[in-house]
Amino acid sequence: MHDFVWSFIGGILLGISAVGYLYTNGRIAGISGLVSQVVSLKGIINTSALWFLLGLFVVPFIYAAFFHPNIHMEATPFMLIIAGVLVGFGTRLGSGCTSGHGICGISRLSKRSIIATMSFMFAGFITVYVIRHMLGAI
C-alpha cells in the first residue's frame, strides 16, 4: 500500500482517538496535558491519561510485529535530546502541544489554536529552510 494511504488511515485513527477521548473523558487529547496529568502522580492508575499514553507507546511495537517499517534516523542522540527540550519549552510557551492545538483545537475552531498552529508551522518551515538551505546541513 502507498504511504499516502497509510497516512490517511493514521489521520483517521488520530481523529477517532481524539474525539473518543473528548467524549469519554470530557478533556482534550493534547499529549502535553496528558503527560502533565500522569506526572502529577495524583491517582496515576485511575487516570485515563496513563492508559491513553500507554496505548501511544505500545501500539507502534504491535504494528512493527506485523509490518516491518523502514525507519532511517539521521539525527544524533544529542540532537534528539536538544529537540525534545526545545519542544518541551515550546509546549509550555504555547500553552499546549501540536496535538492539542493542531488536532483538537483546530477541529473545535479555536482561534488560539489556529494561531498557535500557524506559528509553530511557520517556525518549523523557517527552521528547515535555514538548516538545510542556508547552513547546508542535511
Beta strands, then each sheet from edge to edge (+ up, - down):
end
